[in-house]
Amino acid sequence: MKKVISLALSLMLLLGCVSALAETAEKETITMLSAFTITTDKLPEDYSLQLLVNTEMEYSAEITSADSSKPVYTLIMNFSDEWDGVNTLADATEADMQEVKDSFYEVLELDEGDITFEDGKTGEGTPLLIAKGVDGCFASVYAIYMSHEIEVVIFPGETEESISEEDINRAIAFLTNVQFSPIEK
């Protein structure tokens, strides 16, 4: 009887190790040169990440699906002198937040009122600013981490007319699951 119990316990431990290894294999690590690494769960469904830029000051990647009807996500991380010493959006002033909102209008060349803004949080409680084109032409989930701007920009797929709340929630879930690790200097 003792042999059966010890064999069962050994089998459970072995299966636990295999399961842990399988979970580890499902993670992806991205390194932003001289700043931090991020580790995230495997991308959903049939999405893949294609690196666009990776310098000491900026990182960007496009996250796309093999199905062109699904939304396109662009992950952008860059260091900003303006945010030097700011750890999250919770540390930003009202004037800082207004500048961020104004920059959306400038970059996207939209008129005031064409974008709605709302506050949000990741599942871990990190403050977010969510910007949405009123016509659904884009959405952006924006955060600050260690003086870096981190943004996931979402555009509709080829056959989509607009961004859905599910598309935005997918970006928030991505940012919730990301683990940031500062690079030791």
Backbone as a printed PyTorch tensor [residue, N CA C, xyz], in Angstrom:
tensor([[[  0.8190,  -1.1920,   0.0000],
         [  0.0000,   0.0000,   0.0000],
         [  0.8670,   1.2630,   0.0000]],

        [[  1.9380,   1.2450,   0.8200],
         [  2.8200,   2.4010,   0.8810],
         [  3.4650,   2.6620,  -0.4740]],

        [[  3.7920,   1.5610,  -1.1930],
         [  4.4090,   1.7060,  -2.5110],
         [  3.4320,   2.3660,  -3.4790]],

        [[  2.1770,   2.0140,  -3.4190],
         [  1.1620,   2.5880,  -4.2950],
         [  1.0100,   4.0830,  -4.0060]],

        [[  0.9650,   4.4440,  -2.7130],
         [  0.8310,   5.8500,  -2.3340],
         [  2.0580,   6.6360,  -2.7740]],

        [[  3.2610,   6.0870,  -2.5390],
         [  4.4760,   6.8110,  -2.9410],
         [  4.5650,   6.9090,  -4.4630]],

        [[  4.1400,   5.8910,  -5.1800],
         [  4.1220,   5.9410,  -6.6370],
         [  3.1340,   7.0020,  -7.1090]],

        [[  1.9740,   7.0750,  -6.4810],
         [  0.9650,   8.0790,  -6.8530],
         [  1.4890,   9.4870,  -6.5730]],

        [[  2.1290,   9.6790,  -5.4070],
         [  2.7010,  10.9940,  -5.0880],
         [  3.8120,  11.3660,  -6.0710]],

        [[  4.6540,  10.4160,  -6.4220],
         [  5.7210,  10.6790,  -7.3980],
         [  5.1470,  11.0630,  -8.7490]],

        [[  4.1060,  10.3720,  -9.1540],
         [  3.4550,  10.6740, -10.4320],
         [  2.8410,  12.0750, -10.4040]],

        [[  2.2140,  12.4400,  -9.2780],
         [  1.6270,  13.7780,  -9.1560],
         [  2.7100,  14.8510,  -9.2380]],

        [[  3.8460,  14.6360,  -8.5540],
         [  4.9510,  15.5930,  -8.6060],
         [  5.5020,  15.7120, -10.0220]],

        [[  5.6470,  14.5840, -10.6940],
         [  6.1570,  14.5960, -12.0670],
         [  5.2040,  15.3520, -12.9870]],

        [[  3.9230,  15.1030, -12.8480],
         [  2.9340,  15.8140, -13.6650],
         [  2.9340,  17.3050, -13.3480]],

        [[  3.1230,  17.6490, -12.0760],
         [  3.2130,  19.0590, -11.6890],
         [  4.3980,  19.7370, -12.3440]],

        [[  5.5410,  19.0520, -12.3880],
         [  6.7380,  19.6210, -13.0410],
         [  6.5140,  19.8050, -14.5370]],

        [[  5.9190,  18.7990, -15.1720],
         [  5.6310,  18.9020, -16.6080],
         [  4.6790,  20.0580, -16.8670]],

        [[  3.6650,  20.1930, -16.0090],
         [  2.7090,  21.2870, -16.1550],
         [  3.3990,  22.6410, -15.9840]],

        [[  4.2740,  22.7570, -15.0060],
         [  4.9950,  24.0200, -14.7840],
         [  5.8770,  24.3460, -15.9760]],

        [[  6.5310,  23.3450, -16.5330],
         [  7.3630,  23.5700, -17.7200],
         [  6.5080,  23.9940, -18.9000]],

        [[  5.3580,  23.3880, -19.0520],
         [  4.4720,  23.7660, -20.1550],
         [  4.0260,  25.2080, -20.0020]],

        [[  3.7140,  25.6200, -18.7500],
         [  3.3080,  27.0040, -18.5270],
         [  4.4530,  27.9580, -18.8230]],

        [[  5.6810,  27.5870, -18.4490],
         [  6.8350,  28.4310, -18.7140],
         [  7.0430,  28.5770, -20.2100]],

        [[  6.8240,  27.5330, -20.9640],
         [  7.0190,  27.5780, -22.4080],
         [  6.0060,  28.4990, -23.0760]],

        [[  4.9030,  28.7810, -22.3980],
         [  3.8580,  29.6080, -22.9640],
         [  4.1190,  31.1010, -22.7630]],

        [[  5.2450,  31.4690, -22.1490],
         [  5.5710,  32.8680, -21.8860],
         [  6.4740,  33.4040, -22.9890]],

        [[  6.3830,  34.7000, -23.2310],
         [  7.2720,  35.3790, -24.1670],
         [  7.9500,  36.5100, -23.4160]],

        [[  9.2500,  36.7140, -23.6770],
         [  9.9930,  37.7880, -23.0380],
         [ 10.4440,  38.7880, -24.0820]],

        [[ 10.2180,  40.0500, -23.7970],
         [ 10.6100,  41.1560, -24.6710],
         [ 11.5490,  42.0360, -23.8500]],

        [[ 12.6700,  42.4160, -24.4140],
         [ 13.6110,  43.2750, -23.6980],
         [ 13.6620,  44.6370, -24.3610]],

        [[ 13.3910,  45.6750, -23.5740],
         [ 13.5900,  47.0360, -24.0440],
         [ 14.9910,  47.4160, -23.5990]],

        [[ 15.8620,  47.6410, -24.5520],
         [ 17.2680,  47.8610, -24.2650],
         [ 17.4640,  48.8770, -23.1450]],

        [[ 18.3100,  48.5590, -22.2150],
         [ 18.7560,  49.3820, -21.0880],
         [ 17.6510,  49.8260, -20.1320]],

        [[ 16.4580,  49.2960, -20.2350],
         [ 15.3860,  49.7350, -19.3410],
         [ 14.8000,  48.5700, -18.5480]],

        [[ 14.0880,  47.6930, -19.2160],
         [ 13.4600,  46.5850, -18.5220],
         [ 13.0950,  45.4930, -19.5050]],

        [[ 12.7580,  44.3410, -18.9700],
         [ 12.2120,  43.2700, -19.7900],
         [ 10.7570,  43.1110, -19.3890]],

        [[  9.9690,  42.6570, -20.3320],
         [  8.5890,  42.3170, -20.0030],
         [  8.3810,  40.8670, -20.3880]],

        [[  7.6620,  40.1830, -19.5430],
         [  7.3070,  38.7980, -19.8020],
         [  5.7950,  38.7460, -19.8400]],

        [[  5.2740,  38.1100, -20.8630],
         [  3.8260,  38.0410, -21.0200],
         [  3.4090,  36.6320, -21.3830]],

        [[  2.1710,  36.3240, -21.0960],
         [  1.6260,  35.0420, -21.5010],
         [  1.6600,  34.9550, -23.0190]],

        [[  1.6000,  33.7450, -23.5110],
         [  1.5520,  33.5560, -24.9530],
         [  0.4040,  34.3950, -25.5040]],

        [[  0.6200,  34.9840, -26.6590],
         [ -0.4030,  35.8320, -27.2660],
         [ -1.6600,  35.0240, -27.5720]],

        [[ -2.8300,  35.6520, -27.5340],
         [ -4.0820,  34.9120, -27.7260],
         [ -4.2550,  34.3900, -29.1490]],

        [[ -4.9850,  33.3110, -29.2230],
         [ -5.4300,  32.7350, -30.4900],
         [ -4.2840,  32.6230, -31.4780]],

        [[ -4.4570,  33.1790, -32.6490],
         [ -3.4430,  33.0410, -33.7020],
         [ -2.6560,  34.3340, -33.8900]],

        [[ -2.4990,  35.1250, -32.8280],
         [ -1.7510,  36.3740, -32.9050],
         [ -0.2500,  36.1090, -32.8080]],

        [[  0.5290,  36.9610, -33.4900],
         [  1.9770,  36.8940, -33.3910],
         [  2.5290,  38.3080, -33.2710]],

        [[  3.7210,  38.4010, -32.7120],
         [  4.3450,  39.6870, -32.4560],
         [  5.4950,  39.8820, -33.4340]],

        [[  5.5030,  41.0190, -34.1100],
         [  6.5780,  41.3500, -35.0460],
         [  7.2570,  42.6290, -34.5710]],

        [[  8.5380,  42.5350, -34.2650],
         [  9.3130,  43.6690, -33.7930],
         [  9.4440,  44.7150, -34.8950]],

        [[  9.1840,  45.9770, -34.5450],
         [  9.3440,  47.0780, -35.4940],
         [ 10.5780,  47.9110, -35.1390]],

        [[ 10.7260,  48.2800, -33.8470],
         [ 11.8340,  49.1170, -33.3770],
         [ 12.2580,  48.6320, -32.0030]],

        [[ 13.5830,  48.5600, -31.7610],
         [ 14.0850,  48.2530, -30.4260],
         [ 15.4010,  48.9980, -30.2380]],

        [[ 15.3170,  50.1890, -29.6440],
         [ 16.4930,  50.9920, -29.3480],
         [ 16.5080,  51.2630, -27.8510]],

        [[ 17.4970,  51.9980, -27.3890],
         [ 17.5570,  52.3170, -25.9610],
         [ 16.4140,  53.2160, -25.5260]],

        [[ 15.8010,  53.9340, -26.4410],
         [ 14.7520,  54.8990, -26.0890],
         [ 13.3540,  54.4580, -26.5130]],

        [[ 13.2540,  53.5050, -27.4290],
         [ 11.9380,  53.1530, -27.9630],
         [ 11.8670,  51.6800, -28.3340]],

        [[ 10.6910,  51.0990, -28.1070],
         [ 10.3920,  49.7340, -28.5080],
         [  9.0000,  49.7540, -29.1200]],

        [[  8.8480,  49.1240, -30.2580],
         [  7.4970,  48.9670, -30.8020],
         [  7.3980,  47.6380, -31.5370]],

        [[  6.2240,  47.0820, -31.4710],
         [  5.9530,  45.8080, -32.1280],
         [  4.5000,  45.7860, -32.5560]],

        [[  4.2510,  45.1160, -33.6580],
         [  2.8830,  44.9590, -34.1410],
         [  2.4230,  43.5630, -33.7530]],

        [[  1.2210,  43.4860, -33.2050],
         [  0.6460,  42.2140, -32.7920],
         [ -0.5530,  41.9740, -33.7000]],

        [[ -0.4000,  41.0140, -34.6000],
         [ -1.4280,  40.7900, -35.6140],
         [ -1.8720,  39.3270, -35.6240]],

        [[ -3.0350,  39.1360, -36.1810],
         [ -3.5950,  37.8040, -36.3400],
         [ -3.4100,  37.3610, -37.7900]],

        [[ -3.3300,  36.0630, -38.0080],
         [ -3.2970,  35.5370, -39.3700],
         [ -4.6230,  35.8390, -40.0660]],

        [[ -5.6770,  36.0360, -39.2800],
         [ -7.0000,  36.3960, -39.7930],
         [ -7.0740,  37.9210, -39.8920]],

        [[ -7.0070,  38.4490, -41.0910],
         [ -6.9540,  39.9010, -41.2910],
         [ -8.2390,  40.6200, -40.8730]],

        [[ -9.2860,  39.8790, -40.5500],
         [-10.5130,  40.5290, -40.0950],
         [-10.4330,  40.9090, -38.6100]],

        [[ -9.4300,  40.3770, -37.8980],
         [ -9.2790,  40.6750, -36.4700],
         [ -8.4830,  41.9650, -36.2900]],

        [[ -8.6630,  42.6530, -35.1510],
         [ -7.9780,  43.9300, -34.9280],
         [ -6.4570,  43.7780, -34.8900]],

        [[ -5.7850,  44.8830, -35.2060],
         [ -4.3270,  44.9590, -35.1590],
         [ -3.9530,  45.7580, -33.9170]],

        [[ -3.0250,  45.2300, -33.1370],
         [ -2.5410,  45.8920, -31.9340],
         [ -1.0930,  46.3170, -32.1680]],

        [[ -0.7480,  47.5040, -31.7230],
         [  0.6390,  47.9460, -31.7760],
         [  1.0750,  48.2950, -30.3620]],

        [[  2.1300,  47.6350, -29.8970],
         [  2.6930,  47.8910, -28.5830],
         [  3.8240,  48.9000, -28.7570]],

        [[  3.7390,  50.0100, -28.0220],
         [  4.7580,  51.0540, -28.1020],
         [  5.2290,  51.3670, -26.6830]],

        [[  6.5390,  51.3390, -26.4860],
         [  7.1190,  51.7220, -25.2030],
         [  8.2670,  52.6710, -25.5020]],

        [[  8.2810,  53.8210, -24.8350],
         [  9.4160,  54.7150, -25.0240],
         [  9.6820,  55.5130, -23.7620]],

        [[ 10.9600,  55.8640, -23.6090],
         [ 11.3630,  56.6740, -22.4770],
         [ 11.0010,  58.1170, -22.7730]],

        [[ 10.5350,  58.8300, -21.7560],
         [ 10.1710,  60.2260, -21.9280],
         [ 10.7710,  61.0540, -20.8030]],

        [[ 11.5710,  62.0650, -21.1700],
         [ 12.1200,  62.9750, -20.1600],
         [ 11.0090,  63.6500, -19.3690]],

        [[  9.8730,  63.8840, -20.0400],
         [  8.7400,  64.5400, -19.3730],
         [  8.2210,  63.7130, -18.2020]],

        [[  8.3720,  62.4080, -18.2820],
         [  7.8780,  61.5210, -17.2360],
         [  8.9850,  61.0660, -16.2970]],

        [[ 10.1740,  61.6670, -16.3850],
         [ 11.2900,  61.2690, -15.5390],
         [ 10.8790,  61.3330, -14.0640]],

        [[ 11.0330,  60.2240, -13.3820],
         [ 10.6770,  60.1560, -11.9680],
         [  9.2260,  59.7980, -11.7050]],

        [[  8.4090,  59.6570, -12.7420],
         [  6.9990,  59.2980, -12.5840],
         [  6.8680,  57.7890, -12.7750]],

        [[  6.3060,  57.1150, -11.7860],
         [  6.1910,  55.6600, -11.8650],
         [  4.9120,  55.2030, -12.5480]],

        [[  3.7880,  55.8770, -12.2750],
         [  2.5140,  55.5140, -12.9190],
         [  1.7140,  56.7830, -13.1750]],

        [[  0.6140,  56.6460, -13.8860],
         [ -0.2630,  57.7910, -14.1390],
         [ -0.8460,  58.3580, -12.8440]],

        [[ -0.8570,  57.5740, -11.7850],
         [ -1.3580,  58.0750, -10.4980],
         [ -0.4850,  59.2130,  -9.9870]],

        [[  0.7750,  59.2670, -10.4340],
         [  1.6990,  60.3190, -10.0100],
         [  1.6330,  61.5540, -10.9100]],

        [[  0.8540,  61.5010, -11.9820],
         [  0.7890,  62.6100, -12.9430],
         [ -0.1320,  63.7180, -12.4350]],

        [[  0.1960,  64.9450, -12.8330],
         [ -0.6530,  66.0820, -12.4720],
         [ -1.7900,  66.2010, -13.4870]],

        [[ -2.7740,  67.0190, -13.1610],
         [ -3.8720,  67.2670, -14.1110],
         [ -3.3430,  67.8980, -15.3950]],

        [[ -2.3700,  68.7980, -15.2610],
         [ -1.7720,  69.4410, -16.4410],
         [ -1.0600,  68.4030, -17.3080]],

        [[ -0.3580,  67.4510, -16.6690],
         [  0.3000,  66.3780, -17.4160],
         [ -0.7290,  65.5640, -18.2080]],

        [[ -1.8190,  65.2370, -17.5390],
         [ -2.8580,  64.4280, -18.1950],
         [ -3.4870,  65.1780, -19.3630]],

        [[ -3.6740,  66.4850, -19.2070],
         [ -4.2250,  67.2710, -20.3000],
         [ -3.2690,  67.2830, -21.4990]],

        [[ -1.9630,  67.3620, -21.2190],
         [ -0.9740,  67.3160, -22.2970],
         [ -1.0280,  65.9820, -23.0350]],

        [[ -1.2010,  64.8910, -22.2960],
         [ -1.3070,  63.5680, -22.9240],
         [ -2.5270,  63.5330, -23.8430]],

        [[ -3.6610,  64.0160, -23.3390],
         [ -4.8820,  64.0210, -24.1500],
         [ -4.7120,  64.8910, -25.3890]],

        [[ -4.0960,  66.0620, -25.2250],
         [ -3.8650,  66.9470, -26.3660],
         [ -2.9650,  66.2860, -27.4060]],

        [[ -1.9940,  65.4890, -26.9380],
         [ -1.0760,  64.8430, -27.8820],
         [ -1.8040,  63.8290, -28.7680]],

        [[ -2.8700,  63.2140, -28.2560],
         [ -3.6480,  62.2890, -29.0860],
         [ -4.2450,  63.0360, -30.2790]],

        [[ -4.7710,  64.2290, -30.0290],
         [ -5.3500,  65.0160, -31.1130],
         [ -4.2870,  65.4050, -32.1300]],

        [[ -3.1110,  65.8020, -31.6460],
         [ -2.0300,  66.2140, -32.5440],
         [ -1.5360,  65.0550, -33.3980]],

        [[ -1.2280,  63.9370, -32.7590],
         [ -0.6640,  62.7890, -33.4620],
         [ -1.6590,  62.2190, -34.4780]],

        [[ -2.9100,  62.1240, -34.0890],
         [ -3.9150,  61.5170, -34.9610],
         [ -4.5810,  62.5250, -35.9010]],

        [[ -4.2220,  63.7960, -35.7320],
         [ -4.7750,  64.8680, -36.5590],
         [ -6.3080,  64.8430, -36.5560]],

        [[ -6.8520,  64.7530, -35.3380],
         [ -8.3020,  64.7580, -35.1590],
         [ -8.7130,  66.0500, -34.4760]],

        [[ -9.9730,  66.4030, -34.6270],
         [-10.5040,  67.6040, -33.9990],
         [-10.9550,  67.2910, -32.5770]],

        [[-10.9750,  68.3290, -31.7310],
         [-11.4300,  68.1470, -30.3630],
         [-12.8600,  67.6010, -30.3950]],

        [[-13.1020,  66.6250, -29.5610],
         [-14.4150,  65.9820, -29.5220],
         [-14.4550,  64.6860, -30.3240]],

        [[-13.4300,  64.4460, -31.1660],
         [-13.3800,  63.2050, -31.9520],
         [-12.8410,  62.0310, -31.1470]],

        [[-12.3560,  62.3300, -29.9390],
         [-11.7920,  61.2880, -29.0710],
         [-12.4600,  61.3870, -27.6990]],

        [[-12.8430,  60.2420, -27.1620],
         [-13.3290,  60.2100, -25.7850],
         [-12.2350,  59.5870, -24.9180]],

        [[-12.1680,  60.0310, -23.6720],
         [-11.1640,  59.5300, -22.7380],
         [-11.8620,  58.9950, -21.5010]],

        [[-11.3330,  57.9110, -20.9930],
         [-11.8230,  57.3980, -19.7170],
         [-10.6510,  56.8030, -18.9460]],

        [[-10.7800,  56.8340, -17.6370],
         [ -9.7710,  56.2360, -16.7810],
         [-10.0670,  54.7570, -16.6470]],

        [[ -9.0180,  53.9800, -16.5220],
         [ -9.1700,  52.5510, -16.3150],
         [ -8.0440,  52.0400, -15.4490]],

        [[ -8.0660,  50.7600, -15.2000],
         [ -7.0100,  50.1070, -14.4260],
         [ -6.7980,  48.7150, -14.9740]],

        [[ -5.5480,  48.2550, -14.8610],
         [ -5.2880,  46.8610, -15.1850],
         [ -5.8580,  46.0110, -14.0570]],

        [[ -5.8640,  44.7210, -14.2460],
         [ -6.3160,  43.8200, -13.1940],
         [ -5.4490,  43.9170, -11.9500]],

        [[ -4.2330,  44.4410, -12.1000],
         [ -3.3100,  44.6140, -10.9720],
         [ -3.4480,  45.9900, -10.3360]],

        [[ -4.3120,  46.8580, -10.8930],
         [ -4.5440,  48.1720, -10.3130],
         [ -3.7130,  49.3030, -10.9020]],

        [[ -2.9210,  49.0380, -11.9310],
         [ -2.1290,  50.0910, -12.5700],
         [ -3.0580,  51.0340, -13.3210]],

        [[ -2.9680,  52.3450, -13.0650],
         [ -3.8510,  53.3050, -13.7400],
         [ -3.6080,  53.3390, -15.2540]],

        [[ -4.6970,  53.4670, -15.9960],
         [ -4.6540,  53.5360, -17.4540],
         [ -5.4680,  54.7310, -17.9270]],

        [[ -5.1080,  55.2420, -19.0880],
         [ -5.9410,  56.1980, -19.8020],
         [ -6.3720,  55.4920, -21.0740]],

        [[ -7.6660,  55.4270, -21.2930],
         [ -8.1970,  54.7610, -22.4760],
         [ -8.7750,  55.8320, -23.3880]],

        [[ -8.2110,  55.9220, -24.5930],
         [ -8.6700,  56.8840, -25.5980],
         [ -9.3730,  56.1050, -26.7010]],

        [[-10.5250,  56.6340, -27.1420],
         [-11.2890,  55.9620, -28.1960],
         [-11.7330,  56.9810, -29.2330]],

        [[-11.5670,  56.6430, -30.4980],
         [-12.1440,  57.4640, -31.5470],
         [-13.6510,  57.3280, -31.4660]],

        [[-14.3750,  58.4440, -31.5110],
         [-15.8320,  58.3620, -31.3360],
         [-16.4860,  57.5380, -32.4380]],

        [[-15.8360,  57.4530, -33.5930],
         [-16.3860,  56.6370, -34.6700],
         [-15.8570,  55.2070, -34.6420]],

        [[-15.0700,  54.8620, -33.6000],
         [-14.5440,  53.5060, -33.4630],
         [-13.3440,  53.2230, -34.3520]],

        [[-12.7480,  54.2770, -34.9240],
         [-11.6430,  54.0780, -35.8680],
         [-10.3460,  53.6390, -35.1890]],

        [[-10.2340,  53.8380, -33.8810],
         [ -9.0610,  53.4050, -33.1360],
         [ -9.3920,  53.4110, -31.6460]],

        [[ -8.5090,  52.7910, -30.9010],
         [ -8.5360,  52.9010, -29.4350],
         [ -7.0980,  52.7900, -28.9660]],

        [[ -6.8410,  53.3430, -27.7950],
         [ -5.5030,  53.2850, -27.2330],
         [ -5.6070,  53.0770, -25.7340]],

        [[ -4.7880,  52.1660, -25.2250],
         [ -4.6970,  51.9300, -23.7910],
         [ -3.2990,  52.3950, -23.3980]],

        [[ -3.2380,  53.4380, -22.5540],
         [ -2.0030,  54.1580, -22.2740],
         [ -1.6580,  54.0760, -20.7940]],

        [[ -0.3730,  53.8400, -20.5030],
         [  0.0920,  53.7730, -19.1120],
         [  1.4970,  54.3490, -19.0200]],

        [[  1.9250,  54.5990, -17.7960],
         [  3.2920,  55.0120, -17.5020],
         [  3.8910,  53.9650, -16.5760]],

        [[  5.1480,  53.5840, -16.8420],
         [  5.8750,  52.6860, -15.9530],
         [  7.3370,  53.1160, -15.9470]],

        [[  7.8480,  53.4590, -14.7860],
         [  9.2620,  53.8340, -14.6220],
         [  9.7140,  54.8650, -15.6560]],

        [[  8.9740,  55.9380, -15.7820],
         [  9.2890,  57.0410, -16.7010],
         [  9.1570,  56.6540, -18.1700]],

        [[  8.5190,  55.5470, -18.4610],
         [  8.3020,  55.0970, -19.8320],
         [  6.8140,  55.1630, -20.1680]],

        [[  6.5200,  55.6500, -21.3460],
         [  5.1510,  55.6040, -21.8430],
         [  4.9410,  54.2210, -22.4540]],

        [[  3.8600,  53.5860, -22.0800],
         [  3.5160,  52.2670, -22.6140],
         [  2.1080,  52.3770, -23.1710]],

        [[  1.9770,  51.9940, -24.4230],
         [  0.6950,  52.1740, -25.0950],
         [  0.4130,  50.9760, -25.9900]],

        [[ -0.8290,  50.5390, -25.9660],
         [ -1.3000,  49.5440, -26.9190],
         [ -2.3530,  50.2500, -27.7630]],

        [[ -2.0330,  50.4310, -29.0520],
         [ -2.9410,  51.0910, -29.9840],
         [ -3.6700,  50.0000, -30.7570]],

        [[ -4.9660,  50.1930, -30.9410],
         [ -5.7940,  49.1690, -31.5830],
         [ -6.4850,  49.7810, -32.7980]],

        [[ -6.3740,  49.0840, -33.9330],
         [ -7.0950,  49.4800, -35.1410],
         [ -7.9570,  48.3070, -35.5860]],

        [[ -9.1130,  48.5900, -36.1890],
         [ -9.9890,  47.5000, -36.6240],
         [ -9.3280,  46.6180, -37.6840]],

        [[ -9.7730,  45.3720, -37.7400],
         [ -9.3450,  44.4760, -38.8130],
         [ -9.9440,  44.9310, -40.1320]],

        [[ -9.5480,  44.2770, -41.2030],
         [ -9.9720,  44.7030, -42.5380],
         [-11.4870,  44.7270, -42.7240]],

        [[-12.1870,  43.8080, -42.0990],
         [-13.6370,  43.7560, -42.2860],
         [-14.4190,  44.3490, -41.1260]],

        [[-13.7130,  44.8070, -40.0860],
         [-14.3800,  45.4290, -38.9470],
         [-14.6480,  46.8910, -39.2520]],

        [[-15.7570,  47.3820, -38.7700],
         [-16.0620,  48.7980, -38.9490],
         [-15.5360,  49.6330, -37.8020]],

        [[-15.4390,  49.0330, -36.6160],
         [-14.9820,  49.7960, -35.4610],
         [-14.4040,  48.8620, -34.4050]],

        [[-13.7400,  49.4950, -33.4520],
         [-13.1650,  48.7670, -32.3270],
         [-14.2780,  48.4250, -31.3440]],

        [[-14.2410,  47.2120, -30.8070],
         [-15.2510,  46.8020, -29.8270],
         [-14.6680,  46.8950, -28.4170]],

        [[-15.5410,  46.8510, -27.4330],
         [-15.1000,  46.8230, -26.0330],
         [-14.2640,  45.5720, -25.7720]],

        [[-14.6000,  44.4760, -26.4350],
         [-13.8290,  43.2340, -26.2880],
         [-12.3880,  43.4440, -26.7660]],

        [[-12.2190,  44.1770, -27.8740],
         [-10.8720,  44.4730, -28.3810],
         [-10.0790,  45.2700, -27.3490]],

        [[-10.7230,  46.2470, -26.7260],
         [-10.0670,  47.0770, -25.7070],
         [ -9.7530,  46.2370, -24.4690]],

        [[-10.6940,  45.4070, -24.0620],
         [-10.4780,  44.5540, -22.8920],
         [ -9.3250,  43.5730, -23.1230]],

        [[ -9.1400,  43.1290, -24.3710],
         [ -8.0210,  42.2430, -24.7010],
         [ -6.6910,  42.9800, -24.4740]],

        [[ -6.6310,  44.2600, -24.8490],
         [ -5.4150,  45.0590, -24.6240],
         [ -5.1710,  45.2640, -23.1290]],

        [[ -6.2320,  45.5170, -22.3770],
         [ -6.0900,  45.6860, -20.9270],
         [ -5.6220,  44.3870, -20.2890]],

        [[ -6.1650,  43.2610, -20.7370],
         [ -5.7420,  41.9610, -20.2070],
         [ -4.2720,  41.7140, -20.5250]],

        [[ -3.8480,  42.0910, -21.7300],
         [ -2.4370,  41.9440, -22.1010],
         [ -1.5550,  42.7310, -21.1360]],

        [[ -1.9150,  43.9940, -20.8770],
         [ -1.1270,  44.8210, -19.9640],
         [ -1.2130,  44.3210, -18.5250]],

        [[ -2.3280,  43.7110, -18.1450],
         [ -2.4740,  43.1530, -16.7980],
         [ -1.5300,  41.9720, -16.6100]],

        [[ -1.3890,  41.1520, -17.6370],
         [ -0.5840,  39.9360, -17.5380],
         [  0.9080,  40.1710, -17.7400]],

        [[  1.2900,  41.3510, -18.2080],
         [  2.7010,  41.6390, -18.4400],
         [  3.4140,  41.8210, -17.1030]],

        [[  4.5730,  41.2100, -16.9820],
         [  5.4120,  41.3810, -15.8030],
         [  6.6360,  42.1870, -16.2180]],

        [[  6.8360,  43.3400, -15.5900],
         [  7.9630,  44.2090, -15.8910],
         [  9.1000,  43.9040, -14.9220]],

        [[ 10.2980,  43.7870, -15.4400],
         [ 11.4820,  43.5620, -14.6080],
         [ 12.5600,  44.5560, -15.0060]],

        [[ 12.8900,  45.5160, -14.1280],
         [ 13.9450,  46.4770, -14.4500],
         [ 15.2790,  45.7640, -14.6970]],

        [[ 16.0450,  46.2490, -15.6590],
         [ 17.3560,  45.7020, -15.9330],
         [ 18.3280,  46.2850, -14.9140]],

        [[ 19.0630,  45.4200, -14.2630],
         [ 20.0530,  45.8570, -13.2800],
         [ 21.2280,  46.4850, -14.0230]],

        [[ 21.6480,  47.6590, -13.5610],
         [ 22.7740,  48.3360, -14.2240],
         [ 23.9930,  48.3290, -13.3450]]])
